[in-house]
Amino acid sequence: MKSLLINRILCICFLILGFYQLLVSKDYFQASDSFGIGLAFDPISHDISWPQRTMLQKSIPITFN
């Protein structure tokens, strides 16, 4: 459970960094890198199999990758 909390925190931090780089710095390549790294820290429980996840949970990794 502790690793899930750490993954959520890291995911949120990288997404915030990505939005900062996108909107403030106008550095689109670094922003896309930060979004991709943020998705590596999947904040969703790994106990849920892929077919059982909601459409929103499936669409986010597919959209950003």
Order of alpha helices (4+ residues) and beta strands (2+ residues): alpha-alpha-alpha
